[in-house]
Amino acid sequence: MSQQTPAPSIADLAPTAEGLTAYDESHMVVYLRLLDAEADGADWREVAQIVLDMDAVREPERARRAFDSHLSRAKWMTEHGYRHLLDRVRSR
């Protein structure tokens, strides 16, 4: 029987560093899921529950901040962060 790797815990705010962080690397799937959800027009509250494991009914401000910051970081990854990944691959 194979063991699943537990999902990384979600911080209340995504990083804002100019470079790629360890948090970014461990949350790539989260970022991709957020981008897919946005492209599908999904409601942010449902996405916060499913992807970020945050209850937007019980903690609407926290969930919205986390959703917004992680979606913003996901978009940063598509515009800038991917270059850092490419640089790492090239340097190996």
C-alpha positions in Angstrom: 0.0 0.0 0.0 1.5 3.4 -1.0 1.4 6.3 1.4 0.3 9.7 0.2 2.4 12.7 1.0 0.3 15.1 3.1 -0.7 18.3 1.5 1.5 21.2 2.6 -0.2 23.5 5.2 -1.4 26.8 3.9 -0.2 30.0 5.4 -2.6 32.9 5.9 -0.5 34.9 3.4 1.6 33.7 0.5 5.1 35.0 0.1 5.9 38.3 -1.5 9.6 37.8 -2.0 11.1 38.8 -5.4 12.6 35.3 -5.6 11.3 31.8 -5.5 10.9 30.5 -1.9 10.7 27.1 -0.4 7.0 27.8 0.3 6.5 28.5 -3.4 8.2 25.2 -4.4 6.1 23.2 -2.0 2.8 24.9 -3.0 3.1 24.7 -6.8 0.1 22.5 -7.0 -1.9 24.9 -4.9 -1.0 27.7 -7.2 -2.0 25.7 -10.3 -5.3 24.7 -8.7 -6.0 28.4 -8.0 -5.3 29.4 -11.5 -7.5 26.6 -12.9 -10.3 27.7 -10.6 -10.0 31.3 -11.6 -10.0 30.3 -15.3 -13.2 28.2 -14.6 -14.9 31.2 -12.9 -15.2 29.3 -9.6 -16.5 31.2 -6.5 -13.6 32.2 -4.3 -15.3 30.9 -1.2 -15.6 27.4 -2.6 -12.0 27.5 -3.8 -10.8 28.7 -0.3 -12.6 25.7 1.2 -11.4 23.1 -1.3 -7.9 24.3 -2.2 -6.8 26.3 0.9 -8.8 24.3 3.4 -10.2 27.5 4.9 -13.8 28.1 5.9 -15.0 31.3 4.2 -18.2 31.2 6.2 -16.6 31.0 9.6 -13.5 33.1 8.8 -14.4 35.2 5.7 -11.7 37.9 6.2 -8.9 35.3 6.8 -10.1 33.1 3.9 -10.3 36.0 1.5 -6.9 37.3 2.4 -5.4 33.9 1.9 -7.2 33.4 -1.3 -6.2 36.8 -2.7 -2.6 36.5 -1.7 -2.1 33.0 -3.0 -3.8 33.8 -6.3 -1.6 36.8 -6.6 1.5 34.7 -6.0 0.2 32.1 -8.5 0.0 34.8 -11.1 3.5 36.1 -10.1 4.7 32.6 -10.7 3.4 32.7 -14.3 4.9 36.1 -15.0 8.2 35.9 -13.0 8.6 32.9 -10.8 8.9 30.4 -13.6 12.2 32.1 -14.6 13.7 31.2 -11.3 12.7 27.6 -11.8 14.3 27.6 -15.3 17.5 29.1 -13.9 17.7 26.3 -11.3 17.2 23.6 -14.0 19.9 25.2 -16.2 22.4 25.4 -13.4 22.2 21.7 -12.6 
